[in-house]
Amino acid sequence: MTPNLRGSLYMTAAMAGFALEDAFLKAASRQIPVGEAILIMGVVGIIVFSALALRAGQSPVPAAMFSRTMALRAGFEIIGRLFYALAIALTPISVASAILQATPLVVVLGAALIFGESVGLKRWLLILLGFVGVLIILRPGVDGFSALSLLALIAMAGFAGRDLATRAAPPALSNAQLGVSGFVMLTLSGLIMLAVGGKASLPTPQTLLLLAGAAAFGISAYAALTTAMRVGEVAVVTPFRYTRLLFAMLLGVSVFGERPDAATMVGSAIIVVCGVLILTQNRRIS
């Protein structure tokens, strides 16, 4: 098995894990406030990644985590996690996941505007077309438009900002330490939602099982994602991120009884095609 094949399989497994995490979180949020659900998941993630850091002889919260860049990353992380959790809880999982797939397009756009990366005419056109796909899903100004879909749009912007800030993060930080940082932000997001939306309730054993499933799949998916990016070439394994949309739609239909309409399917296809072309033809498009 070649490194690229292994990386692609790990990436696909990671996306399946993230989709399952979303499904478990959505199910749990029907029984307890969504803020409480992600607060519990955040605490579990902090414990797991802190243990991994300590096992590797690292401090879970090193001094480098308090740099200006990491503070900026933390702010974007909170925005992304806060609004995506709300989107998962309040909108169809297939729609929220579809909008999130535009994140790589925003990252490419941000890399051009912030880091001065070269983006030729064809790549600009693909980015523009990808955003058209997002608009098709959102359907602003028509009867099918749902204002709640904007939650996923804000989350997508937050995750794109986080990815751009991660690029400038101190290289001394390990994946376990970045995991601690990410789940601390998830915990803070839960606290914010609880402060705004109301009091927590005592979770039932069934709800705790759902949250345990969400945490297990989320942490495993993060580990698989890290492995994928290390064993395979980035340009080869990154397009497999889009398999998350397929898994999300399958779960939405089979578990939650969702029926993605034609606009969602067309918009999703446009976003995926544009993203894959940008990522896989990076060296040829100018």
N, C-alpha and C positions, 0 to 999 in steps of 0.2 A: 504494500500500500504506500503510495507516494505521500510526501508531506502535504501537498496541496489537496489530495483526496481526503486525507485524515482531517485537515483543517476544515474542508467543506462539510464533512460529516459532523464534526464538532459544532460548527456554526448552525447547521440545520437542527441539531439536537438542542442547542441553546435557544433557538427561536421557538421550538416546540415547548420548551420549558417556560419561556416567558409568556407564551399564549396560555398555557395551563395555569400559570400564576395569576394572570388576569382573570381567568374563569373562576378560580377559587376565591379570589378577592371579591369579584362581583357577587358570587353566591353568599359570601359571608356578610357583605354590606347590606343584604336584604334582611338580615337578622339583628345587626348592631350598626351604629353609626359608622360611616365609612372612615371618619377620622380615627375612631377607636381601632378599626381593623388595621389601618396602615401604621398606627402607633405600635400595636403589638408586633406586627411584622418587622418594623424598624428596630425594636429592642432585640428581637431574636437575631436579626442580621448583624447588629453590633456585637452581640455575644459571640457569634460564630466567627466573624472576620477578625475580631480581637484575639480569639483563641488561635486562629491561623497565624496572625502576626507574631504572637508570643512564641508559638511553636517554632517559628523561623528565627527567633532571637531578635525580633523587631519590636519597637514601641508601637502600640496601636494608635497613639496620637502623638506623632513626632512634631518637633518645632516647625518643620517645613510646612505642616498642614495649616499653619496660621499666616502664611504669606498672603500678599495682596491678591495674587492670581487665584489661590485656593478660596479666598473669601468670595471672589467673583464667581468662581465655579460653584460654590455652595449656594449662592443666591439663585443662579440659574437652575441648579438641581432642585431646590425647593419649589420653584415655579413649575418645573416639568413634572415632578412627582405629585405635587398638590393637585394640579389641574388634570393630570392624566388619571389619577385615582378617582376624581370626581366624574370624569368622562366615562370611565369604565363602569362606575356605579349607576350613572344616570342616563347613559345613551347605549345603543346597541354596540356590543363589543366589536362587531365587524366594522362599523363605521369609525369608531375611535381608533382602531388599529390601522385602518386604511389611511386616515389622515396622518397618523404618526409616521407612515412610510415616506412622507415627504421630507423627513428630517435630513437625510443625506443631501438633498437638493439645497436646503438652507445652509448646510455646512459648507458646501462648495461655494455658494454665494458669499458666505461670510469669510471664507478663506481668501477669496478674491478681494473683498472690500477691506478686510482687516490686515491680512498678512501679505497682501500684494501678489498673490499667486496669479499666474497667467491663465486667463479664461478666454478662449477664442469665441468667435461668433457662433459656431455650431453648439458649443457647450452652453452659451447664453440662451440660445433658442430652446435647447432641451430643458434647461431650468425653467424657462418661461412656460413651456408646454406642460411641465410637471405641475406648476402652480394652476394651470388651467384645469388639470385633473382634480386638484383640491377644490376648486370652485364648482366643478360639476358635482362633487360629492356634497358640498355645503348647500348648493342651490340658493344663493342669496337672492332675495326679492321675489321668490316664487312660493307657491303653496307648500311645497315639500320641505322648505327651509325650517330648521330647528335651531333656535338660538343656543341650545345646549351643546350643539356640535362645535361651537366656538371654544368650548372647554378643551377639546382635543387639539384645536388649532393653537391655543396659547401654550398647551403642554409641549407641542411639537417645537415651538419657538424656544421654550425653556431648555429642552433637551439639546437642541442645536447649539444654543449658547454654552451649555455645559460641555459639549464635545469640543467646541472651539477653545474654551478655557482649559480643558484637559490637555490640549496640545501644548499649551504654554506652561503646564504644571511642572513643578520641580521634578527632574528625572529621578531623584533619590527616593521618591515615594514608591513603594511596592504596590502590587495589585491588591494585597490584603489591606494595606493602609488606605488605599483609595476606596476599597469596599467599606471600611469602617466609616469613612467620611460620607459616602453615599447613603448609608443606612442611618447615620446621624441626621442627615437632611430629611430622610423619609420620616423619622421619628418627629422631628420638628414640624413637618408638614401635618402629621396627624394631630399634634398638639394645637396647631393653628386652627384646623378644622373643628376640633372639639371646642375650642374657645369661642368660635364664631357660631357653630351650629347647635350647641347644646351639650348636655351631660352624657357621660358614658353609661352604658348599662352592663350588667353582669352577663358575660357570654355563656351560653349553654355548652355542654360537652360537644354537641354537634358543630357549633360555631368554632370552637377551639380546634376541632379536627380540620375544618375548612381552612382556618388560618395557618395551621401546621402544614397543610398541603401547599398553600400559597408560599409560605416561607421556604419549604423544602425545594419546590420547583424553582423559585426565584434564585435561591443561593446556588443550586446546581447549575442553572442556566448561566449565571454570572461566571462560574468556574469554567464551564464549557466554552463560553465566549472568549475568555482570557486565553484558554488553550488554543482555540482556533486561530486567534490573531498571532500566536507565537509559533505555531508549527507550519502554517501555510503562508503563501504570499498574500498581502493585503488585497491586491487587485483581484485575486482569484476567489478568496473566501468571502469578501465583503458582500458581493451581490446575493449570497445565500441568506442575508438578513431578510430579504423579501419573502422568504418562506413563512415568516411569522404571520403575514397577512393570510396565507392559505390556511394555516392552522387556526387562526382566529375565526375565520369565516366558517370553517368546519365545526368548531366548538359553538359558535353562535347559532348555527342551524340545528345541530344535534342536541345541544344541552339547553339552550335558552329559547329555542323556537323562533329565532330571528329569520327573516326572509329579505336578504339584501336586494334592493330594487335595481333596475337597469342602470340608473345614474350612478349608484355606488359601484357597481361592477365596472362600468366604463371608466369612471374616474380612477378607480384602483388600478386598472390595466394601464392607463396612461402614466400614472405615477411610477409604477414598477418598471415599465419599458424605458422611460426616460432615465430613471435612476440607474438601471443596469447598464444602459448605453454610456452614461457618464462615467461609471465606475470601471467598466471593463474595457472601454476604448479610450481611457485616459491618455494614453501615449499617442493615439492616432488622431484624436479630435483637436483641432486648432482653430 
